[in-house]
Amino acid sequence: MAKNLNRGSVNTVRLKSAIVFNGHRIIRAVIELDHINYGLNPKTKQLNTTKRSNFSNKDMEKFIMMLDGEDLAP
């Protein structure tokens, strides 16, 4: 049974152009921006209260675009 975790908002970003990542064509990305910027407490699995970064959806889209053509092990 999955716990109801407070991980902030989930955003779907449509990429400006499709990328190929690990042999798959990607046109959208699902991003938990609060999870990235705050991190999760390892004990409670809730968002930390102190912000550790200040990334935006646009920053994440730029990062994802840099993965075009890459093959990375899971």
PDB file of N, H, CA, C and O in Angstrom:
ATOM      1  N   MET A   1       0.849  -1.181   0.000  1.00  0.00           N
ATOM      2  CA  MET A   1       0.000   0.000   0.000  1.00  0.00           C
ATOM      3  C   MET A   1       0.896   1.246   0.000  1.00  0.00           C
ATOM      4  O   MET A   1       1.752   1.379   0.874  1.00  0.00           O
ATOM      5  N   ALA A   2       0.720   2.138  -0.939  1.00  0.00           N
ATOM      6  H   ALA A   2       0.024   2.030  -1.649  1.00  0.00           H
ATOM      7  CA  ALA A   2       1.541   3.338  -1.053  1.00  0.00           C
ATOM      8  C   ALA A   2       1.054   4.408  -0.083  1.00  0.00           C
ATOM      9  O   ALA A   2      -0.146   4.617   0.089  1.00  0.00           O
ATOM     10  N   LYS A   3       2.010   5.076   0.542  1.00  0.00           N
ATOM     11  H   LYS A   3       2.985   4.907   0.403  1.00  0.00           H
ATOM     12  CA  LYS A   3       1.666   6.172   1.435  1.00  0.00           C
ATOM     13  C   LYS A   3       1.354   7.415   0.619  1.00  0.00           C
ATOM     14  O   LYS A   3       1.865   7.575  -0.490  1.00  0.00           O
ATOM     15  N   ASN A   4       0.529   8.286   1.152  1.00  0.00           N
ATOM     16  H   ASN A   4       0.114   8.156   2.052  1.00  0.00           H
ATOM     17  CA  ASN A   4       0.234   9.558   0.513  1.00  0.00           C
ATOM     18  C   ASN A   4       1.353  10.528   0.880  1.00  0.00           C
ATOM     19  O   ASN A   4       1.352  11.088   1.976  1.00  0.00           O
ATOM     20  N   LEU A   5       2.308  10.731  -0.028  1.00  0.00           N
ATOM     21  H   LEU A   5       2.309  10.276  -0.919  1.00  0.00           H
ATOM     22  CA  LEU A   5       3.469  11.568   0.252  1.00  0.00           C
ATOM     23  C   LEU A   5       3.244  12.980  -0.257  1.00  0.00           C
ATOM     24  O   LEU A   5       2.673  13.184  -1.328  1.00  0.00           O
ATOM     25  N   ASN A   6       3.701  13.954   0.523  1.00  0.00           N
ATOM     26  H   ASN A   6       4.165  13.789   1.393  1.00  0.00           H
ATOM     27  CA  ASN A   6       3.652  15.350   0.107  1.00  0.00           C
ATOM     28  C   ASN A   6       4.940  15.657  -0.635  1.00  0.00           C
ATOM     29  O   ASN A   6       5.962  15.954  -0.016  1.00  0.00           O
ATOM     30  N   ARG A   7       4.895  15.587  -1.956  1.00  0.00           N
ATOM     31  H   ARG A   7       4.064  15.346  -2.458  1.00  0.00           H
ATOM     32  CA  ARG A   7       6.081  15.826  -2.759  1.00  0.00           C
ATOM     33  C   ARG A   7       5.925  17.067  -3.623  1.00  0.00           C
ATOM     34  O   ARG A   7       6.695  17.255  -4.565  1.00  0.00           O
ATOM     35  N   GLY A   8       4.982  17.888  -3.338  1.00  0.00           N
ATOM     36  H   GLY A   8       4.357  17.735  -2.574  1.00  0.00           H
ATOM     37  CA  GLY A   8       4.791  19.113  -4.099  1.00  0.00           C
ATOM     38  C   GLY A   8       4.041  18.868  -5.398  1.00  0.00           C
ATOM     39  O   GLY A   8       3.501  17.787  -5.636  1.00  0.00           O
ATOM     40  N   SER A   9       4.022  19.886  -6.219  1.00  0.00           N
ATOM     41  H   SER A   9       4.460  20.764  -6.026  1.00  0.00           H
ATOM     42  CA  SER A   9       3.267  19.796  -7.465  1.00  0.00           C
ATOM     43  C   SER A   9       4.030  18.991  -8.511  1.00  0.00           C
ATOM     44  O   SER A   9       5.260  18.941  -8.510  1.00  0.00           O
ATOM     45  N   VAL A  10       3.283  18.378  -9.380  1.00  0.00           N
ATOM     46  H   VAL A  10       2.284  18.419  -9.380  1.00  0.00           H
ATOM     47  CA  VAL A  10       3.840  17.611 -10.489  1.00  0.00           C
ATOM     48  C   VAL A  10       3.479  18.350 -11.762  1.00  0.00           C
ATOM     49  O   VAL A  10       2.306  18.626 -12.015  1.00  0.00           O
ATOM     50  N   ASN A  11       4.489  18.673 -12.569  1.00  0.00           N
ATOM     51  H   ASN A  11       5.442  18.449 -12.363  1.00  0.00           H
ATOM     52  CA  ASN A  11       4.280  19.430 -13.793  1.00  0.00           C
ATOM     53  C   ASN A  11       4.648  18.583 -15.001  1.00  0.00           C
ATOM     54  O   ASN A  11       5.658  17.879 -14.987  1.00  0.00           O
ATOM     55  N   THR A  12       3.832  18.650 -16.044  1.00  0.00           N
ATOM     56  H   THR A  12       3.011  19.222 -16.056  1.00  0.00           H
ATOM     57  CA  THR A  12       4.162  18.009 -17.305  1.00  0.00           C
ATOM     58  C   THR A  12       4.647  19.095 -18.255  1.00  0.00           C
ATOM     59  O   THR A  12       3.948  20.075 -18.511  1.00  0.00           O
ATOM     60  N   VAL A  13       5.851  18.904 -18.769  1.00  0.00           N
ATOM     61  H   VAL A  13       6.419  18.108 -18.561  1.00  0.00           H
ATOM     62  CA  VAL A  13       6.463  19.880 -19.672  1.00  0.00           C
ATOM     63  C   VAL A  13       6.533  19.267 -21.059  1.00  0.00           C
ATOM     64  O   VAL A  13       7.071  18.174 -21.231  1.00  0.00           O
ATOM     65  N   ARG A  14       5.996  19.957 -22.041  1.00  0.00           N
ATOM     66  H   ARG A  14       5.559  20.845 -21.902  1.00  0.00           H
ATOM     67  CA  ARG A  14       6.111  19.514 -23.437  1.00  0.00           C
ATOM     68  C   ARG A  14       7.407  20.103 -23.982  1.00  0.00           C
ATOM     69  O   ARG A  14       7.580  21.322 -24.010  1.00  0.00           O
ATOM     70  N   LEU A  15       8.310  19.239 -24.413  1.00  0.00           N
ATOM     71  H   LEU A  15       8.170  18.249 -24.391  1.00  0.00           H
ATOM     72  CA  LEU A  15       9.599  19.688 -24.927  1.00  0.00           C
ATOM     73  C   LEU A  15       9.422  20.417 -26.249  1.00  0.00           C
ATOM     74  O   LEU A  15       8.508  20.115 -27.016  1.00  0.00           O
ATOM     75  N   LYS A  16      10.304  21.385 -26.512  1.00  0.00           N
ATOM     76  H   LYS A  16      11.047  21.630 -25.888  1.00  0.00           H
ATOM     77  CA  LYS A  16      10.216  22.163 -27.753  1.00  0.00           C
ATOM     78  C   LYS A  16      10.378  21.276 -28.976  1.00  0.00           C
ATOM     79  O   LYS A  16       9.751  21.505 -30.010  1.00  0.00           O
ATOM     80  N   SER A  17      11.226  20.261 -28.848  1.00  0.00           N
ATOM     81  H   SER A  17      11.736  20.076 -28.008  1.00  0.00           H
ATOM     82  CA  SER A  17      11.392  19.277 -29.912  1.00  0.00           C
ATOM     83  C   SER A  17      11.653  17.925 -29.264  1.00  0.00           C
ATOM     84  O   SER A  17      12.181  17.849 -28.155  1.00  0.00           O
ATOM     85  N   ALA A  18      11.284  16.869 -29.959  1.00  0.00           N
ATOM     86  H   ALA A  18      10.855  16.930 -30.860  1.00  0.00           H
ATOM     87  CA  ALA A  18      11.464  15.519 -29.427  1.00  0.00           C
ATOM     88  C   ALA A  18      12.952  15.204 -29.294  1.00  0.00           C
ATOM     89  O   ALA A  18      13.769  15.659 -30.094  1.00  0.00           O
ATOM     90  N   ILE A  19      13.291  14.418 -28.272  1.00  0.00           N
ATOM     91  H   ILE A  19      12.627  14.047 -27.622  1.00  0.00           H
ATOM     92  CA  ILE A  19      14.654  13.934 -28.107  1.00  0.00           C
ATOM     93  C   ILE A  19      14.615  12.408 -28.131  1.00  0.00           C
ATOM     94  O   ILE A  19      13.561  11.797 -27.953  1.00  0.00           O
ATOM     95  N   VAL A  20      15.778  11.807 -28.354  1.00  0.00           N
ATOM     96  H   VAL A  20      16.634  12.304 -28.499  1.00  0.00           H
ATOM     97  CA  VAL A  20      15.905  10.356 -28.263  1.00  0.00           C
ATOM     98  C   VAL A  20      16.805  10.081 -27.067  1.00  0.00           C
ATOM     99  O   VAL A  20      17.958  10.510 -27.031  1.00  0.00           O
ATOM    100  N   PHE A  21      16.272   9.370 -26.101  1.00  0.00           N
ATOM    101  H   PHE A  21      15.335   9.021 -26.130  1.00  0.00           H
ATOM    102  CA  PHE A  21      16.999   9.043 -24.880  1.00  0.00           C
ATOM    103  C   PHE A  21      16.882   7.551 -24.628  1.00  0.00           C
ATOM    104  O   PHE A  21      15.779   7.014 -24.521  1.00  0.00           O
ATOM    105  N   ASN A  22      18.030   6.885 -24.534  1.00  0.00           N
ATOM    106  H   ASN A  22      18.925   7.322 -24.621  1.00  0.00           H
ATOM    107  CA  ASN A  22      18.059   5.424 -24.369  1.00  0.00           C
ATOM    108  C   ASN A  22      17.201   4.717 -25.411  1.00  0.00           C
ATOM    109  O   ASN A  22      16.536   3.724 -25.118  1.00  0.00           O
ATOM    110  N   GLY A  23      17.229   5.248 -26.636  1.00  0.00           N
ATOM    111  H   GLY A  23      17.769   6.054 -26.874  1.00  0.00           H
ATOM    112  CA  GLY A  23      16.506   4.624 -27.735  1.00  0.00           C
ATOM    113  C   GLY A  23      15.022   4.921 -27.773  1.00  0.00           C
ATOM    114  O   GLY A  23      14.307   4.372 -28.612  1.00  0.00           O
ATOM    115  N   HIS A  24      14.540   5.777 -26.884  1.00  0.00           N
ATOM    116  H   HIS A  24      15.120   6.223 -26.203  1.00  0.00           H
ATOM    117  CA  HIS A  24      13.118   6.119 -26.841  1.00  0.00           C
ATOM    118  C   HIS A  24      12.927   7.580 -27.243  1.00  0.00           C
ATOM    119  O   HIS A  24      13.701   8.453 -26.848  1.00  0.00           O
ATOM    120  N   ARG A  25      11.895   7.828 -28.027  1.00  0.00           N
ATOM    121  H   ARG A  25      11.266   7.120 -28.348  1.00  0.00           H
ATOM    122  CA  ARG A  25      11.558   9.202 -28.434  1.00  0.00           C
ATOM    123  C   ARG A  25      10.745   9.831 -27.306  1.00  0.00           C
ATOM    124  O   ARG A  25       9.710   9.303 -26.902  1.00  0.00           O
ATOM    125  N   ILE A  26      11.225  10.958 -26.808  1.00  0.00           N
ATOM    126  H   ILE A  26      12.066  11.387 -27.136  1.00  0.00           H
ATOM    127  CA  ILE A  26      10.588  11.647 -25.679  1.00  0.00           C
ATOM    128  C   ILE A  26      10.064  13.002 -26.153  1.00  0.00           C
ATOM    129  O   ILE A  26      10.796  13.774 -26.772  1.00  0.00           O
ATOM    130  N   ILE A  27       8.790  13.288 -25.859  1.00  0.00           N
ATOM    131  H   ILE A  27       8.195  12.661 -25.356  1.00  0.00           H
ATOM    132  CA  ILE A  27       8.219  14.585 -26.226  1.00  0.00           C
ATOM    133  C   ILE A  27       7.705  15.349 -25.008  1.00  0.00           C
ATOM    134  O   ILE A  27       7.475  16.556 -25.079  1.00  0.00           O
ATOM    135  N   ARG A  28       7.524  14.634 -23.874  1.00  0.00           N
ATOM    136  H   ARG A  28       7.711  13.654 -23.815  1.00  0.00           H
ATOM    137  CA  ARG A  28       7.043  15.268 -22.640  1.00  0.00           C
ATOM    138  C   ARG A  28       7.853  14.745 -21.466  1.00  0.00           C
ATOM    139  O   ARG A  28       8.368  13.627 -21.492  1.00  0.00           O
ATOM    140  N   ALA A  29       7.956  15.572 -20.440  1.00  0.00           N
ATOM    141  H   ALA A  29       7.538  16.480 -20.419  1.00  0.00           H
ATOM    142  CA  ALA A  29       8.629  15.157 -19.208  1.00  0.00           C
ATOM    143  C   ALA A  29       7.737  15.512 -18.030  1.00  0.00           C
ATOM    144  O   ALA A  29       7.103  16.567 -18.015  1.00  0.00           O
ATOM    145  N   VAL A  30       7.692  14.625 -17.044  1.00  0.00           N
ATOM    146  H   VAL A  30       8.207  13.768 -17.056  1.00  0.00           H
ATOM    147  CA  VAL A  30       6.944  14.869 -15.816  1.00  0.00           C
ATOM    148  C   VAL A  30       7.961  15.234 -14.746  1.00  0.00           C
ATOM    149  O   VAL A  30       8.882  14.466 -14.468  1.00  0.00           O
ATOM    150  N   ILE A  31       7.792  16.413 -14.145  1.00  0.00           N
ATOM    151  H   ILE A  31       7.044  17.037 -14.372  1.00  0.00           H
ATOM    152  CA  ILE A  31       8.785  16.961 -13.223  1.00  0.00           C
ATOM    153  C   ILE A  31       8.154  17.268 -11.871  1.00  0.00           C
ATOM    154  O   ILE A  31       7.126  17.941 -11.798  1.00  0.00           O
ATOM    155  N   GLU A  32       8.770  16.772 -10.803  1.00  0.00           N
ATOM    156  H   GLU A  32       9.605  16.225 -10.862  1.00  0.00           H
ATOM    157  CA  GLU A  32       8.396  17.136  -9.430  1.00  0.00           C
ATOM    158  C   GLU A  32       9.391  18.214  -8.989  1.00  0.00           C
ATOM    159  O   GLU A  32      10.405  17.910  -8.359  1.00  0.00           O
ATOM    160  N   LEU A  33       9.096  19.464  -9.320  1.00  0.00           N
ATOM    161  H   LEU A  33       8.273  19.711  -9.831  1.00  0.00           H
ATOM    162  CA  LEU A  33      10.028  20.557  -9.091  1.00  0.00           C
ATOM    163  C   LEU A  33      10.334  20.770  -7.609  1.00  0.00           C
ATOM    164  O   LEU A  33      11.480  21.051  -7.258  1.00  0.00           O
ATOM    165  N   ASP A  34       9.343  20.645  -6.738  1.00  0.00           N
ATOM    166  H   ASP A  34       8.412  20.418  -7.022  1.00  0.00           H
ATOM    167  CA  ASP A  34       9.590  20.800  -5.303  1.00  0.00           C
ATOM    168  C   ASP A  34      10.511  19.698  -4.788  1.00  0.00           C
ATOM    169  O   ASP A  34      11.341  19.942  -3.913  1.00  0.00           O
ATOM    170  N   HIS A  35      10.368  18.490  -5.324  1.00  0.00           N
ATOM    171  H   HIS A  35       9.694  18.292  -6.035  1.00  0.00           H
ATOM    172  CA  HIS A  35      11.230  17.375  -4.951  1.00  0.00           C
ATOM    173  C   HIS A  35      12.681  17.702  -5.316  1.00  0.00           C
ATOM    174  O   HIS A  35      13.596  17.434  -4.538  1.00  0.00           O
ATOM    175  N   ILE A  36      12.884  18.285  -6.504  1.00  0.00           N
ATOM    176  H   ILE A  36      12.140  18.503  -7.135  1.00  0.00           H
ATOM    177  CA  ILE A  36      14.230  18.669  -6.944  1.00  0.00           C
ATOM    178  C   ILE A  36      14.786  19.783  -6.066  1.00  0.00           C
ATOM    179  O   ILE A  36      15.923  19.691  -5.603  1.00  0.00           O
ATOM    180  N   ASN A  37      14.010  20.825  -5.831  1.00  0.00           N
ATOM    181  H   ASN A  37      13.087  20.900  -6.207  1.00  0.00           H
ATOM    182  CA  ASN A  37      14.505  22.010  -5.125  1.00  0.00           C
ATOM    183  C   ASN A  37      14.620  21.839  -3.610  1.00  0.00           C
ATOM    184  O   ASN A  37      15.467  22.481  -2.988  1.00  0.00           O
ATOM    185  N   TYR A  38      13.801  21.002  -3.012  1.00  0.00           N
ATOM    186  H   TYR A  38      13.113  20.481  -3.517  1.00  0.00           H
ATOM    187  CA  TYR A  38      13.832  20.830  -1.560  1.00  0.00           C
ATOM    188  C   TYR A  38      14.427  19.495  -1.127  1.00  0.00           C
ATOM    189  O   TYR A  38      15.043  19.411  -0.065  1.00  0.00           O
ATOM    190  N   GLY A  39      14.254  18.466  -1.923  1.00  0.00           N
ATOM    191  H   GLY A  39      13.753  18.534  -2.786  1.00  0.00           H
ATOM    192  CA  GLY A  39      14.695  17.134  -1.534  1.00  0.00           C
ATOM    193  C   GLY A  39      13.718  16.522  -0.552  1.00  0.00           C
ATOM    194  O   GLY A  39      12.824  17.195  -0.039  1.00  0.00           O
ATOM    195  N   LEU A  40      13.902  15.230  -0.295  1.00  0.00           N
ATOM    196  H   LEU A  40      14.628  14.683  -0.711  1.00  0.00           H
ATOM    197  CA  LEU A  40      13.029  14.522   0.632  1.00  0.00           C
ATOM    198  C   LEU A  40      13.793  14.116   1.874  1.00  0.00           C
ATOM    199  O   LEU A  40      14.955  13.717   1.800  1.00  0.00           O
ATOM    200  N   ASN A  41      13.135  14.219   3.010  1.00  0.00           N
ATOM    201  H   ASN A  41      12.190  14.543   3.069  1.00  0.00           H
ATOM    202  CA  ASN A  41      13.701  13.747   4.262  1.00  0.00           C
ATOM    203  C   ASN A  41      13.777  12.222   4.185  1.00  0.00           C
ATOM    204  O   ASN A  41      12.764  11.571   3.928  1.00  0.00           O
ATOM    205  N   PRO A  42      14.976  11.635   4.406  1.00  0.00           N
ATOM    206  CA  PRO A  42      15.098  10.181   4.255  1.00  0.00           C
ATOM    207  C   PRO A  42      14.266   9.373   5.256  1.00  0.00           C
ATOM    208  O   PRO A  42      13.932   8.220   4.987  1.00  0.00           O
ATOM    209  N   LYS A  43      13.933   9.957   6.392  1.00  0.00           N
ATOM    210  H   LYS A  43      14.205  10.894   6.611  1.00  0.00           H
ATOM    211  CA  LYS A  43      13.156   9.230   7.401  1.00  0.00           C
ATOM    212  C   LYS A  43      11.654   9.370   7.185  1.00  0.00           C
ATOM    213  O   LYS A  43      10.927   8.377   7.223  1.00  0.00           O
ATOM    214  N   THR A  44      11.184  10.601   6.956  1.00  0.00           N
ATOM    215  H   THR A  44      11.775  11.408   6.924  1.00  0.00           H
ATOM    216  CA  THR A  44       9.747  10.842   6.839  1.00  0.00           C
ATOM    217  C   THR A  44       9.239  10.783   5.403  1.00  0.00           C
ATOM    218  O   THR A  44       8.039  10.637   5.170  1.00  0.00           O
ATOM    219  N   LYS A  45      10.151  10.898   4.442  1.00  0.00           N
ATOM    220  H   LYS A  45      11.126  11.017   4.631  1.00  0.00           H
ATOM    221  CA  LYS A  45       9.809  10.938   3.009  1.00  0.00           C
ATOM    222  C   LYS A  45       8.956  12.154   2.643  1.00  0.00           C
ATOM    223  O   LYS A  45       8.301  12.172   1.601  1.00  0.00           O
ATOM    224  N   GLN A  46       8.972  13.155   3.502  1.00  0.00           N
ATOM    225  H   GLN A  46       9.505  13.139   4.348  1.00  0.00           H
ATOM    226  CA  GLN A  46       8.286  14.421   3.218  1.00  0.00           C
ATOM    227  C   GLN A  46       9.307  15.426   2.688  1.00  0.00           C
ATOM    228  O   GLN A  46      10.513  15.251   2.866  1.00  0.00           O
ATOM    229  N   LEU A  47       8.818  16.474   2.041  1.00  0.00           N
ATOM    230  H   LEU A  47       7.838  16.617   1.896  1.00  0.00           H
ATOM    231  CA  LEU A  47       9.715  17.515   1.547  1.00  0.00           C
ATOM    232  C   LEU A  47      10.464  18.176   2.699  1.00  0.00           C
ATOM    233  O   LEU A  47       9.887  18.433   3.756  1.00  0.00           O
ATOM    234  N   ASN A  48      11.757  18.451   2.490  1.00  0.00           N
ATOM    235  H   ASN A  48      12.225  18.242   1.632  1.00  0.00           H
ATOM    236  CA  ASN A  48      12.512  19.217   3.470  1.00  0.00           C
ATOM    237  C   ASN A  48      11.973  20.641   3.513  1.00  0.00           C
ATOM    238  O   ASN A  48      11.340  21.094   2.560  1.00  0.00           O
ATOM    239  N   THR A  49      12.215  21.341   4.601  1.00  0.00           N
ATOM    240  H   THR A  49      12.729  20.973   5.376  1.00  0.00           H
ATOM    241  CA  THR A  49      11.729  22.715   4.730  1.00  0.00           C
ATOM    242  C   THR A  49      12.731  23.728   4.192  1.00  0.00           C
ATOM    243  O   THR A  49      12.358  24.862   3.890  1.00  0.00           O
ATOM    244  N   THR A  50      13.991  23.341   4.069  1.00  0.00           N
ATOM    245  H   THR A  50      14.294  22.420   4.315  1.00  0.00           H
ATOM    246  CA  THR A  50      15.025  24.240   3.562  1.00  0.00           C
ATOM    247  C   THR A  50      15.267  23.972   2.084  1.00  0.00           C
ATOM    248  O   THR A  50      15.510  22.839   1.668  1.00  0.00           O
ATOM    249  N   LYS A  51      15.193  25.038   1.307  1.00  0.00           N
ATOM    250  H   LYS A  51      14.995  25.958   1.644  1.00  0.00           H
ATOM    251  CA  LYS A  51      15.392  24.918  -0.129  1.00  0.00           C
ATOM    252  C   LYS A  51      16.875  24.692  -0.421  1.00  0.00           C
ATOM    253  O   LYS A  51      17.725  25.385   0.139  1.00  0.00           O
ATOM    254  N   ARG A  52      17.197  23.729  -1.296  1.00  0.00           N
ATOM    255  H   ARG A  52      16.506  23.166  -1.751  1.00  0.00           H
ATOM    256  CA  ARG A  52      18.596  23.437  -1.608  1.00  0.00           C
ATOM    257  C   ARG A  52      19.001  23.913  -3.001  1.00  0.00           C
ATOM    258  O   ARG A  52      20.192  23.989  -3.303  1.00  0.00           O
ATOM    259  N   SER A  53      18.031  24.234  -3.848  1.00  0.00           N
ATOM    260  H   SER A  53      17.064  24.172  -3.602  1.00  0.00           H
ATOM    261  CA  SER A  53      18.310  24.759  -5.185  1.00  0.00           C
ATOM    262  C   SER A  53      17.128  25.603  -5.637  1.00  0.00           C
ATOM    263  O   SER A  53      16.104  25.674  -4.958  1.00  0.00           O
ATOM    264  N   ASN A  54      17.283  26.236  -6.784  1.00  0.00           N
ATOM    265  H   ASN A  54      18.115  26.178  -7.336  1.00  0.00           H
ATOM    266  CA  ASN A  54      16.245  27.141  -7.260  1.00  0.00           C
ATOM    267  C   ASN A  54      15.976  26.918  -8.749  1.00  0.00           C
ATOM    268  O   ASN A  54      15.917  27.873  -9.523  1.00  0.00           O
ATOM    269  N   PHE A  55      15.813  25.652  -9.147  1.00  0.00           N
ATOM    270  H   PHE A  55      15.861  24.876  -8.518  1.00  0.00           H
ATOM    271  CA  PHE A  55      15.571  25.335 -10.547  1.00  0.00           C
ATOM    272  C   PHE A  55      14.126  25.631 -10.931  1.00  0.00           C
ATOM    273  O   PHE A  55      13.215  25.535 -10.109  1.00  0.00           O
ATOM    274  N   SER A  56      13.939  25.990 -12.188  1.00  0.00           N
ATOM    275  H   SER A  56      14.680  26.069 -12.855  1.00  0.00           H
ATOM    276  CA  SER A  56      12.599  26.228 -12.730  1.00  0.00           C
ATOM    277  C   SER A  56      12.269  25.132 -13.737  1.00  0.00           C
ATOM    278  O   SER A  56      13.135  24.337 -14.103  1.00  0.00           O
ATOM    279  N   ASN A  57      11.022  25.093 -14.181  1.00  0.00           N
ATOM    280  H   ASN A  57      10.319  25.739 -13.884  1.00  0.00           H
ATOM    281  CA  ASN A  57      10.639  24.142 -15.214  1.00  0.00           C
ATOM    282  C   ASN A  57      11.467  24.363 -16.477  1.00  0.00           C
ATOM    283  O   ASN A  57      11.854  23.403 -17.143  1.00  0.00           O
ATOM    284  N   LYS A  58      11.737  25.617 -16.804  1.00  0.00           N
ATOM    285  H   LYS A  58      11.422  26.397 -16.263  1.00  0.00           H
ATOM    286  CA  LYS A  58      12.536  25.949 -17.986  1.00  0.00           C
ATOM    287  C   LYS A  58      13.953  25.390 -17.839  1.00  0.00           C
ATOM    288  O   LYS A  58      14.517  24.877 -18.805  1.00  0.00           O
ATOM    289  N   ASP A  59      14.538  25.486 -16.624  1.00  0.00           N
ATOM    290  H   ASP A  59      14.080  25.903 -15.839  1.00  0.00           H
ATOM    291  CA  ASP A  59      15.868  24.912 -16.383  1.00  0.00           C
ATOM    292  C   ASP A  59      15.858  23.401 -16.596  1.00  0.00           C
ATOM    293  O   ASP A  59      16.778  22.844 -17.195  1.00  0.00           O
ATOM    294  N   MET A  60      14.816  22.747 -16.102  1.00  0.00           N
ATOM    295  H   MET A  60      14.069  23.199 -15.615  1.00  0.00           H
ATOM    296  CA  MET A  60      14.727  21.294 -16.246  1.00  0.00           C
ATOM    297  C   MET A  60      14.549  20.907 -17.706  1.00  0.00           C
ATOM    298  O   MET A  60      15.099  19.901 -18.154  1.00  0.00           O
ATOM    299  N   GLU A  61      13.788  21.696 -18.449  1.00  0.00           N
ATOM    300  H   GLU A  61      13.341  22.513 -18.086  1.00  0.00           H
ATOM    301  CA  GLU A  61      13.614  21.419 -19.874  1.00  0.00           C
ATOM    302  C   GLU A  61      14.957  21.522 -20.603  1.00  0.00           C
ATOM    303  O   GLU A  61      15.263  20.688 -21.454  1.00  0.00           O
ATOM    304  N   LYS A  62      15.757  22.539 -20.274  1.00  0.00           N
ATOM    305  H   LYS A  62      15.507  23.217 -19.582  1.00  0.00           H
ATOM    306  CA  LYS A  62      17.076  22.696 -20.895  1.00  0.00           C
ATOM    307  C   LYS A  62      17.970  21.495 -20.578  1.00  0.00           C
ATOM    308  O   LYS A  62      18.684  21.001 -21.452  1.00  0.00           O
ATOM    309  N   PHE A  63      17.930  21.027 -19.327  1.00  0.00           N
ATOM    310  H   PHE A  63      17.350  21.428 -18.617  1.00  0.00           H
ATOM    311  CA  PHE A  63      18.722  19.868 -18.934  1.00  0.00           C
ATOM    312  C   PHE A  63      18.288  18.628 -19.721  1.00  0.00           C
ATOM    313  O   PHE A  63      19.128  17.887 -20.231  1.00  0.00           O
ATOM    314  N   ILE A  64      16.986  18.409 -19.815  1.00  0.00           N
ATOM    315  H   ILE A  64      16.304  19.012 -19.400  1.00  0.00           H
ATOM    316  CA  ILE A  64      16.471  17.242 -20.532  1.00  0.00           C
ATOM    317  C   ILE A  64      16.875  17.295 -22.000  1.00  0.00           C
ATOM    318  O   ILE A  64      17.204  16.266 -22.589  1.00  0.00           O
ATOM    319  N   MET A  65      16.855  18.474 -22.591  1.00  0.00           N
ATOM    320  H   MET A  65      16.588  19.311 -22.113  1.00  0.00           H
ATOM    321  CA  MET A  65      17.245  18.621 -23.994  1.00  0.00           C
ATOM    322  C   MET A  65      18.714  18.218 -24.194  1.00  0.00           C
ATOM    323  O   MET A  65      19.076  17.735 -25.267  1.00  0.00           O
ATOM    324  N   MET A  66      19.551  18.407 -23.188  1.00  0.00           N
ATOM    325  H   MET A  66      19.258  18.799 -22.316  1.00  0.00           H
ATOM    326  CA  MET A  66      20.962  18.022 -23.281  1.00  0.00           C
ATOM    327  C   MET A  66      21.147  16.502 -23.312  1.00  0.00           C
ATOM    328  O   MET A  66      22.220  16.022 -23.674  1.00  0.00           O
ATOM    329  N   LEU A  67      20.125  15.750 -22.940  1.00  0.00           N
ATOM    330  H   LEU A  67      19.253  16.140 -22.646  1.00  0.00           H
ATOM    331  CA  LEU A  67      20.201  14.294 -22.929  1.00  0.00           C
ATOM    332  C   LEU A  67      19.917  13.681 -24.301  1.00  0.00           C
ATOM    333  O   LEU A  67      19.987  12.463 -24.463  1.00  0.00           O
ATOM    334  N   ASP A  68      19.600  14.514 -25.278  1.00  0.00           N
ATOM    335  H   ASP A  68      19.543  15.504 -25.146  1.00  0.00           H
ATOM    336  CA  ASP A  68      19.266  14.025 -26.621  1.00  0.00           C
ATOM    337  C   ASP A  68      20.409  13.176 -27.178  1.00  0.00           C
ATOM    338  O   ASP A  68      21.555  13.618 -27.247  1.00  0.00           O
ATOM    339  N   GLY A  69      20.071  11.956 -27.569  1.00  0.00           N
ATOM    340  H   GLY A  69      19.140  11.597 -27.512  1.00  0.00           H
ATOM    341  CA  GLY A  69      21.046  11.047 -28.170  1.00  0.00           C
ATOM    342  C   GLY A  69      21.854  10.236 -27.176  1.00  0.00           C
ATOM    343  O   GLY A  69      22.661   9.401 -27.585  1.00  0.00           O
ATOM    344  N   GLU A  70      21.663  10.452 -25.889  1.00  0.00           N
ATOM    345  H   GLU A  70      21.008  11.130 -25.556  1.00  0.00           H
ATOM    346  CA  GLU A  70      22.434   9.742 -24.865  1.00  0.00           C
ATOM    347  C   GLU A  70      21.867   8.356 -24.599  1.00  0.00           C
ATOM    348  O   GLU A  70      20.667   8.122 -24.746  1.00  0.00           O
ATOM    349  N   ASP A  71      22.734   7.454 -24.211  1.00  0.00           N
ATOM    350  H   ASP A  71      23.709   7.644 -24.092  1.00  0.00           H
ATOM    351  CA  ASP A  71      22.361   6.116 -23.741  1.00  0.00           C
ATOM    352  C   ASP A  71      22.977   5.934 -22.366  1.00  0.00           C
ATOM    353  O   ASP A  71      24.192   5.783 -22.242  1.00  0.00           O
ATOM    354  N   LEU A  72      22.148   5.947 -21.337  1.00  0.00           N
ATOM    355  H   LEU A  72      21.161   6.070 -21.438  1.00  0.00           H
ATOM    356  CA  LEU A  72      22.633   5.838 -19.963  1.00  0.00           C
ATOM    357  C   LEU A  72      22.032   4.612 -19.298  1.00  0.00           C
ATOM    358  O   LEU A  72      20.870   4.275 -19.522  1.00  0.00           O
ATOM    359  N   ALA A  73      22.837   3.952 -18.481  1.00  0.00           N
ATOM    360  H   ALA A  73      23.781   4.226 -18.300  1.00  0.00           H
ATOM    361  CA  ALA A  73      22.345   2.802 -17.720  1.00  0.00           C
ATOM    362  C   ALA A  73      21.407   3.301 -16.630  1.00  0.00           C
ATOM    363  O   ALA A  73      21.638   4.358 -16.043  1.00  0.00           O
ATOM    364  N   PRO A  74      20.338   2.534 -16.355  1.00  0.00           N
ATOM    365  CA  PRO A  74      19.394   2.953 -15.311  1.00  0.00           C
ATOM    366  C   PRO A  74      20.033   2.929 -13.926  1.00  0.00           C
ATOM    367  O   PRO A  74      19.375   3.254 -12.937  1.00  0.00           O
TER     368      PRO A  74
END
